[in-house]
Amino acid sequence: MKITTITSLALLTSPPKTLAKQLKKAINKYKQGKQQQALNALLELNQQIPNNIDILHLLGYILIQAEMYKQASDFLLAAYSLQPKNAIVCFNLGRALFFLGKYKDAITPFKVTCNTFANNLDCRKFLAVSYQNLDHLHEAYQTFSEINKIQPSKEISVNISLCFERMNITEYDEKVADELTCLYALEYVDSNNLQRLTSILLAQKYQSFTFNTSLSLIQLNDDKLLLAMLSASAVLIPRLEPWLTTIRQKLLYDFQDNNGDSRYTALLVAMAKQSFFNDFIFYADIDEQHKVELIKQQFQKKFSFEKLLYLSLYQRIKIDSEQIETTNDIPDSLRTWWQLIYHNSIVEHGLAKKVELLTKINEKTSLKVKAQYEQHPYPTWQRLPYIAKRNLNQDLDIHLGHSPKFSLKSGRKIDVLIAGCGTGKQPLNLAQNYPDTNIIAVDLSLTSLAYAQRQANKLGIKNIKFMQADIQDLALIKQRFHLIECCGVLHHMADPFIGWRQLTKLLAPKGIMKIALYSQLARNEITELRSYITNHNITSTDDSIRAFRHKLINNQLPIKLNNYIDTGDLMATSSCRDLFFHVQEHQLTIPWIKQSLQKLGLSFCGFDLTKVKQEFQNKFSQLNQQPNAIRDLDLWESFEQHYPATFTNMYHFYCESIS
Ligand SMILES: C[S@@+](CC[C@H](N)C(=O)[O-])C[C@H]1O[C@@H](n2cnc3c(N)ncnc32)[C@H](O)[C@@H]1O
């Protein structure tokens, strides 16, 4: 399909000869870079010949390019009143209004242009984003969808997923269900954005998840949307859990050993993937456990793919290398599941052997923490959502409120250290968004590093070197970094300040740090639960984590969870372990951060949480009158005392080396 482009620097009418000549002269001046001369000539013509559509339109166009949107919109509105159906005038008027934030007013002119130039993508994008900014999400989604039909792109699919993230729907819509199913299949779309709307559609289709007799496994086995959601990543919507748990139970009770040829293979495979993503967090009752045990005994006597699949709904079954070699016999319908659960782990095993050791790991706390993350790497993740490539220097400028002060030799990339990179999502995100970086990512846990390396290989990201190291000994290395990120790590060390001091030594002059730390105030309820766990000798095996969580979400514990109930951390065993059962946890306060920054010679550059910043600005508006209030840690301290849940998602902030 041919894409139409809109040429604004051309005449819309056939004016008299002399005027045409004068207009073309002004256009040429503009093209030669003499914007002011072109503008003056057109302003003069406008005085002499008022209400001429070409003069008004060219003035509007040039003023948009000069980012003078108010003046541009005045001229373009005058042109529009002369010819309201002129598609080019409408496009430029729409743009001027759009840049002024007048999205509602921009819609009518954009629609005129879209009707005339059905294959113009620019105008449709402006229209879609106008709808999006007005929260008209249904219209935004439909417009993005039209663009995708003309020219599919990652950017547009991601935009549709962002519409779906907040869109509501009152009755089951087949078209939306199909669109969601397609989006789940795209690895670069964040499947978490799709789950809320998916759950709304499924609730409509399955009568609010009542498990009536008419609901059959056959129907679920054919439900492409359900299968797509289960196969993409851990489901984070709590209301789906009882329904999914019942589906799993029904599947188990239907167990028949047909050696890989069940009636419900698609559903079994999707459910087994889901159980793997959430590390088998769903609760199983005694009957189910008994049935699983029986299948396990049969499996131990005789290997069968089908039994393995059923068992994989409930637990991770280790198989020996001989059995792995049976891969060639695996039925096609089970291949993606096999790949996810067994093939990836074999690959990671191989990658772990190749990870370089940068420092020894022998400190007591580090060994304890390492053991936890070897067993439960965190976070386990499946997809890296696409974001258009950006410039790190420019983005740091926005975060810090000023340009980075470190000096970078021309042609050199920004050196970044990710300290405590876990399973790699943090460095891979950075590497994908900012290709102009050289990244070293370190962690204690080999299992986590191997997971990260496998994901990097899959994504073809090459500017990261993953290494095993203890942050406490990192200052021994010679390299210095322009940016160091350490998120969710320092509070798991023996002494967070010592870890932070080691990292500060690795900063290049005027280097920048991004830190994330637990807030004592926000984690009040977690502290109570951690005490409960200690006092009741609850161990951190998978079974006891599952049992504890089951009681917690069913309100069978004396302590309730409020702030953390919707964070998604309850939806997998590894994240529950991280949240409640960590072997080493410190909680910090804003005064502690302030004091540490002073001791380390770092200046605070502001919190990196848009929502939190907005709340601070809205609720503390009188205090905000003072310049730089947003970077005043004393004000933030009193804000947090007023609103203790502010930093549920940790204190995320930037700081900068003073020297
Ligand atoms: C909660 S995870 C966070 C991972 C990652 N920063 C993220 O935000 O996704 C904490 C990670 O810090 C690592 N870690 C803890 N103490 C460390 C130390 N002393 N040196 C290196 N890594 C450490 C752990 O192994 C674990 O993978």
The ligand as an ORCA input file, in Angstrom:
! r2SCAN-3c Opt
* xyz 0 1
  C      16.200     -7.806     44.420
  S      17.403     -8.324     43.309
  C      17.418     -6.916     42.246
  C      17.957     -7.189     40.870
  C      18.006     -6.002     39.928
  N      18.764     -4.898     40.429
  C      16.615     -5.538     39.571
  O      16.204     -4.472     40.012
  O      15.937     -6.248     38.814
  C      18.882     -8.101     44.242
  C      20.129     -8.643     43.560
  O      21.272     -8.092     44.216
  C      22.285     -9.059     44.259
  N      23.211     -8.734     45.361
  C      22.926     -8.641     46.673
  N      24.055     -8.368     47.367
  C      25.054     -8.267     46.474
  C      26.442     -8.021     46.566
  N      27.035     -7.839     47.743
  N      27.166     -7.997     45.434
  C      26.576     -8.212     44.223
  N      25.269     -8.459     44.082
  C      24.511     -8.503     45.184
  C      21.525    -10.356     44.489
  O      22.274    -11.476     44.107
  C      20.266    -10.144     43.647
  O      20.393    -10.701     42.374
*
